[in-house]
Amino acid sequence: MDFDFSFFLVMATALTGIIWGGYALLRRFQPATAPAKEPVIVEYARSFFPIVLIVLLLRSFLVEPFRIPSGSMMPTLLIGDFILVNKYTYGIRLPVLNTKIVEMGEPERGDIVVFRFPKDPKVDYIKRVIGLPGDRIAYYNKQLYVNGEAIKQTAIAEYQGVGQGSVMNGARLLSEDLKGVNHDILIREGQPSVQGEFTVPEGQYFVMGDNRDNSNDSRYWGTVPESHLVGKAFFIWMSWDWENGGIAFDRLGTILN
């Protein structure tokens, strides 16, 4: 069990609910002449219980906000982007326990997913799904292959980033057609990267960052178990980079693909 924010939300909901509900139950058995004024702790519990309950339900079963801390998904996601993640797309899970209780859909190739890092489940990662269970993935000389087929890459331009993203200036910006899912990637010519072939086990997913030469992904540590999936990223609701003057208004409301 991970003692993360979900754990404290569950505990806060349970504690405030017990205090408020317990006091209400106790009042039913008290004489009518008993003082009507609630203790301060009960007043606080009554005020905060519906708030933390709503936050818990929204965050656990509908959407959860995340902030992008690194450039591994550039140019799709920039450092300082705030995104929303759909929590029910891949099934509804209990908070804290992460046990799936309702089956929904499954990840598709090209989805941008948030997951608990297999090497340290307390840490959340975000990458793009490249390989589905049973797929054969290969990566040689900056070229991606899925089931023996080279994934088409089309050169766009030399990348010019802003703010914290300017560290990738000069990289090659390409459009990649991941079997029907078009998205942009960055390639840094001359920078070595892991190469090899991989077969995705059943119940697992092969993920990579769009910033191919600056991403700690499945090429280095293996595949992501289905049980580690958190949800599908779908929306940028805020983007804040102090090195680029604060809010990037042109990124607000961006739909992710």
N, C-alpha and C positions, 0 to 999 in steps of 0.2 A: 504494500500500500504506500503510495506517495503522498507525503504531507505537503501538498501544494495549495494553490489558492482555492481549488475546488473543495479540498478537505475543510478548509477554514469556513468556506461558505456553507457547507453542509452542517458543520458544528454550530455556526452562528444561527442558522435556521432552526436547528433542533433546540438549542438552548433558549432562544427567545420564545419559541413556540411552547416549550415546556413551562417556562416561567409564567407566560400569559395564560395559557390553558389551565395550568395547575392552580393559579390564583382564582380564575373564573369558576373552576370546579369547587374549590374550597369555599367560595362565597355562597354557593348553593346550600351548603350545610351549616352556615353560620346563622345566628339569630337575626331577625330583621332589624334589631336595634344596634347591630355591630356598625362601627364606623364605615362610611361609604367611600372615603378617600383612599385611592390606591397608593401603595408604596411607590416611591420614585422608580425603583428597579422594574416594577411591573409596568409603569407608564412608558419607560424606555422600551421594554420588550414588546408592548402592544404597538408602539410606533414603528419599531424597526423590523418586526417579524414579516409583515407583508412586503416590505422593500427587499429584504434579503431573499425571501422566497421567490419573488418575481425575478430577481437577478440570477438566482440559482437555476430556475427553470429555463430562462432564456439562454443563459450561457451553457447549460448542460445539454439541452435538447434542440435548440434552434440555431443561434449564431453566437460566435465568440470572436472578440477583437484580438488582433495580434499586431505587433510592431515589427517591421523588418530591420534587423540589426546589422546585417552584412550585405555585401554585394554579390553573393553567389547566384542570385536570380536576375542580375542585370542582363539585358536592359528592360526586362519585363517588370521587375520590381526593384526599386531604388532604396538605398539606405534612408530610413526615416518615413517610408510609406506605412500607413496604418490600414490594415485590411480587415475584412470580415470573412469568417470561415463558416460555411454551412456545416452544422454538426449532425444532421440527420441523413445526408445524401448516402452515406455508406452504412447506415444502420444506426439505431438509437442505442446508446450505451449508458449504463449507470455511472453517475459521477463518482470519482475516487477509485471505485473498483474497476472501471473501464470494461465491464461485462456487457456484451451486446444482448439486448432484450427484445429488439425488433429488427428483423432483417429488412433492408431496403435495397439500394442498388450496390454496385461494385465499381471500383475505380476503372476509368477508361484511359486508354493511351492518350497522353497529352494533358491530362488533368494536373492542375497545380494543387498539391496536397500538403497539409500539415500533418506531421506524425511525431510520435515520441521516438527519439533517437535510440536505435537498438542497443548501442553501447552504453547509454546513460538515459533511461526512460524519463528522468526528471527534466530533461532538456527537450524542447520542441524544435524541430527542423521543418523547413519548407523547401520542396523540390518539385520537379515535374516528373510524372510517371512516364517512363520510357518503355519498360518491359512488363508484360502481364504474365501470370503463371503459365509456364511451359514455353515461353519465348526464348529464343537464342539471340543474345545481344553481343555485338562486337564493336570495338572502338579502336581504329588504327589511323594514325596520321591525321588526326582531327576529324575523321569521317566516322559517322555512326551507321551501323548496320543492324537491321531488325529482321531476324529469320532469313539471313543471307541476302537481303535486299538493301542496297545503299540508300540511305535517306537523302532526298534531294535538298541541296543547299544552294541558295541564290545570293550572290554577293550584292550588297546594297551600297555601302560606303565605308569610310573610315569613321569609327565611332568618336563622337565629341560629347563627353559628359559634362555635367555641371555639379557644383558643390562637391560632396564627398565622392560622387561618381566620377569625378575628373581623373581619378587614378587609372581608369581604363581608357583614357584618351589614346588614340592611335591603334586600338584593337580593331579587328575586322568585324563589321556588323553584317550579319547574314540573315536571310529568311530561311527557315527550315520547315519543310512539309513533312510532318510526322504522321504519315499515312492519313492525310486529310485534316490534320490539325496544324495550322500555320502559325508560327511564332518566330520571334527574333532571337538570335543567339549572338554571343561574342566569342571570338577566337583570337588568341594572342600568338601570332606566328613566332616560332623560335622558342617558345616556352614548353618544356617537356611536360607530358602528362601520362597518366597510367594508360596502358594499352592492354588489350586482351579480349578474350571471349568468355561469355558468362551464360549459363542456363538458369532461368528463373524457376525456383522450386514452386510447387503447388502451395497456394495460400500466401505467396510472397510477391513483392513488387520491386522492380528495378527502377531507381530514381536517379535523375541527374539535375544539376543546376544549369540554367540557360547561359551562365557565364562559365563556359566549359573549362577554362584554364584557371579558374579561381573558385572551385566548388569542391567541398568535401562531401562526396556522395557515394553511391553504390559501387563505383569503380574502386573505391578504397576500402570500404568496410562491409560490403555485401548488401543483401536485399532487406526490404522492410516487411515484417510480418503483418498480416491483415489486422491482427489484434492491436497493433501499434498505431493504426490510423486514427487521426483526430477529426479530420474533415477536409472539405474542398474549399480552397480560397476562390472567391468570386468577385470581390469588389474592393476598390480603394476609396476609403471615405475621408482620409486625410493624408497629407504628405508634408513633412516638416523637416527641413535641413538648414541648420544654422549657417552652414558654409555657403548656402545658396539664397540667403536673405530671408529664411523662414518658410512660410507656407508656399507650396508650389500649386497655385490655383488651377493650372492646366491639367493636373493629375487627379483632382477631386472628382469622384463619380466615375472613375475608369472601371469598365467591366473587364475582368481578367479572362484570358483564354490561352 
